[in-house]
Amino acid sequence: DSEMWSQLKQDRAVPGTHWNALERAVSLLAVGVLCVVVASALPALGSVVASSSSCQLSQINDDGMGSVGQKLNVLGTALQKCSRPGGPTTGFYRDGCCTTGEGDYGRHVVCSRMTQAFLEFTRSRGNDLSSPAPQYGFPGLRPGDFWCLCASRWQEAFESGAAPQVVLESTHEAALRYCKLEDLQENAFVEDTIEL
């Protein structure tokens, strides 16, 4: 245990790592804002089985229990993958799906298509998603990439006019605890829309 904590402290001391972002996020919790790319700093958890387009969890579900079941999106239909061929593999569990579980404190459930405006917005809030962090398998994001965002961060961006488009079919129903369906629909991604 002491070796693990020593390594964590060493990682935390390196400027630009996600541990600094995590530390800032914990500080923001005091004012009611919690969103961090925890998934970038954590290995995939659990065993996930997903078909080519839909997301089915086979070990860990929303309450952290071990059951099998189809996950639902904000439209009440089967949750679809957020990741696209050739793009980064997203999701808290790095399975391409915006599923969530017990350890996902940021609720990475909103599937969004990245824009330059959003990437600048989230960087200004202390969560730099543009910079790669190879030590955590995080490639860094570019405009046009699809990524599972923290629901509270998406809502904050929406209220600031910087929200990226949302793939409703790939956004987990848990997002509705933080975001209004109407707001998500207002920013719905349409396949031929280009807003980078």
N, C-alpha and C positions, 0 to 999 in steps of 0.2 A: 504493500500500500504506500509506504513512504517513497518508494521509487516512482510509482505512478504519480503521486502528488508533486514530486520533484520535477518530473517531465512536464506536467501540466503547468507548473510555475514557469519553467523554462520556455515552453511554447507561448505562454501568456505574455512573456517579456519581449517577444519578437514583434516589433512594430509591423502593422499591416495584417496580422493574423486574425482569424475569426474570433480568437479568444478575446481580443480587444473589443471587437464588435459585441461579443456576448457580455462582456463587462459593462459596456455602455448600455446595452439593452436592459440589464438588470437594474442599472441606475434609473433608466426611464420608467421601470415598473413602478417606482415610487410616485410618479405622476400619472400613472394609469396607461402607459403605452408599453406594450410588449410585442416585439417582433424582431426576430433575428434569424439568420440563416443557420440555425442550430444543425439542420441536416447536413450542412457543408462540413461541420466539425465532427459529425458522428458517423460511424460506419452504419451500413444498412442493418436494420434489426428485423428479425423474424424471417420466416420463409414465405415468399410471395409467389403466387401463381397467377399470371394474368394472360388472357388470350391476346391476340394481336390488336384488338381494339378496345375491349372492355377490361375492367379492373375487378378482380375477384381476390379477396384476401383469404389465405388458407391457414394463417396462424394467429395473427394479431388483428383485432378489429378496434373500433372506436373506443371501447371501454377497456382495451388492453387484454381482453379475454381471448381464448383460443377457439374461435368458431369459424366455420366456413360460411360465406354468404356474399351475395352481390351487393356492392356498394351503390348508393344512389347519388345522382347529381342534383343540382338545385331545381331542375325541371321535374324531378321525381322519377326519372328513368335511369337505366344502368349507367354508371359512371364510366366514361371513356378515357383512354390514355391522353395525357397532356403532351408528352414528349413526341417529337416528330422525327422521322428518319433523317439521319445526318445531323441532328441537333443534340444538345446536351440531354442526358438522362436526368429527369427531374423527380420530384417527390421526396417527402421526408424519408421514405424507405428506399429511394433511388431505384424505383421500379417503373418509372414513367407515369405513375398515377398520383393524383392529389389526394391520397388517402391520409388518414391521421390516426393517431393512437395516443396512448398514455404519456409517452415521453415527448410528444410534439407540442411543447408549450406555446409555440407561435402559431399553431394551427395553419400549416402550409397547405391550404385547401383551394385557393383561387387560381385556376389555370389562366395565365395571362400571356399575351404576346408582348414582349418587351419593346419599349420605345425609348429613344434617347431622353425624352423628357422625364419618363419615369426613372430611368437609371440615374439621371442627375438628381432627381428628387430624393430617391432613397439614399444616395451617397451623402446628400446634405443632412440626412437624418442619422448618419453614422453607420449605415449598412451598405458598403460598397460591393455591389453585385457585378461590377464591370471587371474588377481585377481578379485574375486567376489566383487560386490558392492550391497549387499542385499537391502539397502535402496532405490535403483533405480530399483530393480528387475533384476539386471544383474548377471548372474550366474558365470561369468568368463569362459573363453574358454580354451579348451584343443585341442591338435592335433587330427584331425579327425572331429572336429565340423565344421558345415557349417555356414557361417556368411556373412552378407552384409557389405562389406568394402567400405570405402570412395574411390572413383575412383582415386583421386590424391595420396592417400596413397598406393594403389595397384601399381600405375605407378611408384612411388618412389621406392617401393620394387623391382619392375621389373628391374628398372635401376641399382639397387644395387645387383641384383642376389638373392633376397630373396622372390620373389613373390610366393604366394601360387597358387595352381591350381584353375582354374576358371570353374564354371558350366555355359557354354555359354547360355543354354536354360533358365537359371534363372538370367542372368545378364541383367539389364535394358538397353535399347538402349541409354540412357543418358550417359552411360559409354564411348561411342564413342567420346564424347566431350573432354575427358581427356586421353583416351587410344586408341591405334591403334588396329583394329580388328585382324590384323596379330599377334600382341603381345599376345592378349587374346587367340587366337587360338593356339599359340605356347605352352601356359600353360593350355590347356583345360583339364578338369577333365575327366578321363575315369573310369567308375564304378569299374573296377577290379584293378585299379592302387593304389598302397599303397606307399605313400611318406609322412610319418609322421616325 
